[in-house]
Each structure stands twice: as structure tokens, then as C-alpha cells.
Amino acid sequence: MINQGAFKLILLLMTLASFSQQVLAQPPDQDFESAPAGVQANPYALGQIVYSATYATADTLFVHDADIGVFLSPNFLSLAANFGAASEVRISSVGGAEFKFSGMDVSFGSCVGCGGTYELTPYRDGVAVAGGVQTITWPDITGPAAAFDVSAQTTWENIDEIRVNKTVGSFYFAIDNLNFEPAVDPSMAVAAQGVPALPVPALLILLVLLVGAAVGYGRDAIRS
């Protein structure tokens, strides 16, 4: 016989265990320091992330291995300007694995015509996440890169792709220091409120101990 209090505690632990199993894997952060320099294929796969552009030039995707005054670290990835035409680039996970995206360093070039408004949109399963669009207005002649921070945006917590668009003027997009985190499942109310997921093995061990204690308590109660 298991007493009611112990039974409720066991149910709570089983619920927390199911929550912890819903914390999804994340791609590693990317800073391109270990990436080979030079022209890359389009699409370009690096680790668990694929970079691609909807246009093609001689050096569409290019890993720079020297600081040109744009980024603090030497290596970064640029998606070369497509002058005078609408363009789109994509940052996607391999196999459509979900992730939370917290931010990156961005630059939109220092060429005449590369300035303007760029839209960055989170996608999941090929569909734009409602309310997730972020816009950046960039001047033609720029200084160092700016931080693009969406760490507090819930619409970027469970996605598998980022699309960057500009419909007017030339297009240039350079990135560095991409920060990926485990995706947050919308059903995970506990984790969404900042409570860390508990390790499943530890929960199972505790569960076994509690069941044994509760059964023993019930036997003692019956004997008495």
C-alpha cells in the first residue's frame, strides 16, 4: 500500500522527467575560426548548419580569414552582394532539427546600395513563425558589426531556419559568432519559465528510492 502523499510526489517526478526529455539538442555555436578560408559551395554545410543563398555569384559564400575592420575575430562568413536585385539567404539546421537562436554579429557591408532594410525571419517546418520578423535598417557605409540579439524573443526559441531578405537595392550579409541553444518546446511550461530541466537518470533513481520507501511505509502501516 502506497500512502497518498508519496504517490503524488511520484507522479510529480514522472511529469518532470517527461519535461526533461523534451529539451531538444542544439547545434554548436559557430565562429568560423576552424572553417577553411576562401570560396565555399552554395549551399555550404558547416557542422550541423547549412548556409545558402538564392542567387549565385563567383564568390557567393566566402569565409574570410583576416580581420577587415568589420568583426572582432578574424574569421567570418560573408554572402556576397547581389547588386540591384532582391535576394534571400538562409541559415538552416541539418535535417530540420529545432533549435533556439539567441543572436549573432552581423554586417550588411560598406558598399553603396548595400544599405537599407533587411528582414530576418525565423522559420519552422517551412513556415514563418508568426510575430517573429526582426528588421534592421543599415546605412550604406558602415563601421564595425552590430550585435543581433533575439535571446529574449520567444518566437526564436523553437525554429529550424532563419531567412534574411532585402527587396530593394543591393544585398550583402556577413555574420560571425552565431549563438545556438537547445530548442524550447512550447509545451514545456516549466522550462519556459526558466526552471532547468532535471537529468532523467537522477530522477529515475530518486523515483525508485521513493517507490521503495512508500511501499515500505505502507507495509509498516498495515502491520501497525
C-alpha positions as CSV (number, residue, x, y, z in Angstrom):
1,M,0.0,0.0,0.0
2,I,1.4,3.4,-1.0
3,N,0.4,6.4,1.0
4,Q,-1.3,9.3,-0.9
5,G,1.4,11.9,-0.3
6,A,4.2,9.6,-1.7
7,F,2.0,8.7,-4.7
8,K,1.5,12.4,-5.6
9,L,5.2,13.0,-5.3
10,I,6.0,10.1,-7.6
11,L,3.5,11.5,-10.2
12,L,5.2,14.9,-10.0
13,L,8.6,13.4,-10.6
14,M,7.4,11.4,-13.6
15,T,6.0,14.6,-15.1
16,L,9.3,16.4,-14.6
17,A,11.1,13.5,-16.2
18,S,8.9,13.8,-19.3
19,F,9.6,17.6,-19.4
20,S,13.4,17.0,-19.2
21,Q,13.2,14.6,-22.2
22,Q,11.6,17.4,-24.3
23,V,14.7,19.6,-24.1
24,L,16.0,19.3,-27.7
25,A,19.5,19.1,-29.0
26,Q,21.3,22.2,-30.2
27,P,23.8,22.8,-33.0
28,P,27.2,24.0,-31.6
29,D,27.9,27.8,-31.7
30,Q,29.7,28.9,-34.9
31,D,32.5,31.5,-35.2
32,F,34.1,30.1,-38.4
33,E,37.6,30.1,-36.8
34,S,38.1,26.4,-37.8
35,A,36.5,26.8,-41.2
36,P,38.7,26.7,-44.2
37,A,39.1,30.1,-45.8
38,G,38.0,31.0,-49.2
39,V,35.1,30.4,-51.6
40,Q,32.6,27.8,-50.3
41,A,29.9,25.8,-52.1
42,N,26.3,27.1,-52.2
43,P,24.8,25.6,-50.1
44,Y,27.6,25.4,-47.6
45,A,27.4,22.9,-44.7
46,L,29.4,23.5,-41.6
47,G,28.8,21.2,-38.7
48,Q,25.0,21.0,-38.1
49,I,24.2,24.2,-40.0
50,V,23.7,24.9,-43.7
51,Y,24.2,28.3,-45.3
52,S,22.6,29.1,-48.7
53,A,21.7,31.9,-51.0
54,T,19.0,32.1,-53.6
55,Y,21.4,33.8,-56.1
56,A,24.8,32.9,-57.4
57,T,27.9,34.9,-58.0
58,A,31.6,33.9,-58.3
59,D,32.1,34.2,-54.5
60,T,28.6,33.9,-53.1
61,L,29.7,32.3,-49.8
62,F,33.2,33.3,-48.7
63,V,34.9,32.6,-45.4
64,H,37.3,35.4,-44.6
65,D,40.4,34.6,-42.5
66,A,41.5,38.2,-41.9
67,D,40.0,41.0,-39.9
68,I,38.9,43.7,-42.3
69,G,37.6,46.0,-39.6
70,V,34.1,44.5,-39.6
71,F,34.4,41.8,-36.9
72,L,36.5,41.4,-33.8
73,S,37.5,37.8,-34.6
74,P,39.5,37.1,-37.8
75,N,37.2,34.6,-39.4
76,F,33.7,35.3,-40.6
77,L,31.3,34.3,-43.3
78,S,30.1,36.7,-46.0
79,L,27.3,36.1,-48.5
80,A,28.4,38.3,-51.4
81,A,26.5,41.3,-52.7
82,N,23.9,40.6,-55.3
83,F,23.8,44.1,-56.8
84,G,20.5,45.6,-57.8
85,A,18.3,42.5,-57.2
86,A,16.1,41.1,-54.5
87,S,17.9,38.4,-52.6
88,E,17.5,35.9,-49.8
89,V,19.9,33.9,-47.7
90,R,19.1,31.0,-45.3
91,I,20.7,29.6,-42.2
92,S,19.2,26.1,-41.7
93,S,19.8,23.1,-39.4
94,V,20.8,19.8,-41.0
95,G,17.7,17.5,-41.1
96,G,15.4,20.2,-39.8
97,A,16.4,19.8,-36.2
98,E,14.9,22.5,-34.0
99,F,17.0,25.0,-32.0
100,K,16.7,28.2,-30.1
101,F,18.6,31.1,-31.7
102,S,20.0,33.8,-29.4
103,G,21.9,36.0,-31.7
104,M,25.0,36.8,-33.8
105,D,27.2,39.6,-35.0
106,V,26.1,41.0,-38.4
107,S,27.3,43.4,-41.0
108,F,25.5,44.4,-44.2
109,G,28.5,45.7,-46.0
110,S,30.1,49.1,-46.7
111,C,29.2,49.4,-50.4
112,V,26.9,52.0,-51.9
113,G,23.5,50.5,-52.3
114,C,24.0,47.7,-49.7
115,G,22.3,49.8,-47.0
116,G,18.6,49.7,-46.4
117,T,16.1,47.5,-44.5
118,Y,16.8,43.8,-44.0
119,E,14.3,41.4,-42.6
120,L,15.3,38.4,-40.5
121,T,12.6,35.8,-40.1
122,P,12.5,32.6,-38.0
123,Y,11.0,29.5,-39.7
124,R,9.9,26.1,-38.6
125,D,8.9,23.3,-41.0
126,G,9.0,25.7,-43.9
127,V,6.6,28.2,-42.3
128,A,7.4,31.6,-40.9
129,V,6.9,31.9,-37.1
130,A,4.1,34.4,-36.5
131,G,5.3,37.6,-35.0
132,G,9.0,36.7,-35.3
133,V,10.2,39.1,-38.0
134,Q,13.0,41.4,-37.0
135,T,14.1,44.3,-39.2
136,I,17.5,46.0,-39.3
137,T,18.0,49.3,-41.2
138,W,21.6,49.7,-42.3
139,P,23.4,52.7,-43.8
140,D,25.4,52.3,-47.0
141,I,28.8,53.0,-45.3
142,T,29.2,51.2,-42.1
143,G,31.6,50.7,-39.2
144,P,32.1,47.6,-37.1
145,A,29.5,44.8,-36.9
146,A,26.4,45.1,-34.8
147,A,25.0,42.6,-32.4
148,F,21.7,41.0,-33.5
149,D,20.2,39.8,-30.2
150,V,16.9,37.8,-30.1
151,S,17.7,35.9,-26.9
152,A,14.5,37.3,-25.2
153,Q,12.3,36.6,-28.2
154,T,10.1,33.5,-27.6
155,T,9.4,33.4,-31.4
156,W,13.0,32.3,-31.9
157,E,13.0,29.6,-29.3
158,N,11.9,26.6,-31.4
159,I,12.9,27.1,-35.1
160,D,14.9,25.2,-37.7
161,E,15.8,28.0,-40.2
162,I,16.5,31.7,-40.4
163,R,15.8,33.7,-43.6
164,V,17.3,37.1,-44.4
165,N,15.6,39.2,-47.1
166,K,16.1,42.5,-48.8
167,T,13.8,43.6,-51.6
168,V,15.3,46.9,-52.7
169,G,18.9,47.7,-53.7
170,S,22.0,45.5,-53.4
171,F,22.4,42.8,-50.9
172,Y,25.4,41.9,-48.6
173,F,25.2,39.9,-45.5
174,A,28.2,39.0,-43.3
175,I,27.9,37.0,-40.0
176,D,30.0,35.8,-37.1
177,N,29.6,34.4,-33.6
178,L,26.3,32.6,-34.1
179,N,24.8,31.5,-30.7
180,F,22.6,28.4,-30.7
181,E,20.8,27.0,-27.7
182,P,18.5,24.0,-27.1
183,A,15.1,24.5,-28.5
184,V,12.3,25.1,-26.1
185,D,9.2,23.0,-26.7
186,P,6.1,25.2,-26.5
187,S,4.5,22.5,-24.2
188,M,7.4,22.8,-21.7
189,A,5.8,25.3,-19.4
190,V,8.3,24.6,-16.6
191,A,11.4,25.1,-18.8
192,A,9.9,28.2,-20.4
193,Q,9.7,29.8,-17.1
194,G,13.4,29.4,-16.5
195,V,13.3,26.2,-14.4
196,P,16.2,24.0,-15.6
197,A,15.3,20.5,-16.9
198,L,16.3,17.8,-14.5
199,P,18.5,15.0,-15.6
200,V,16.5,11.9,-16.4
201,P,18.8,9.3,-14.8
202,A,18.8,11.1,-11.4
203,L,15.1,11.4,-11.5
204,L,14.7,7.7,-12.2
205,I,17.0,6.7,-9.3
206,L,15.1,9.0,-7.0
207,L,11.8,7.6,-8.2
208,V,12.9,4.1,-7.5
209,L,14.0,5.1,-4.0
210,L,10.7,6.9,-3.3
211,V,8.7,3.9,-4.5
212,G,10.6,1.6,-2.3
213,A,10.2,3.9,0.7
214,A,6.5,4.4,0.0
215,V,5.8,0.7,-0.3
216,G,7.8,0.1,2.9
217,Y,5.8,2.8,4.7
218,G,2.5,1.1,3.5
219,R,3.6,-2.3,4.9
220,D,4.5,-0.8,8.2
221,A,1.2,1.0,8.4
222,I,-0.7,-2.3,7.7
223,R,1.3,-4.2,10.4
224,S,0.5,-1.5,12.9
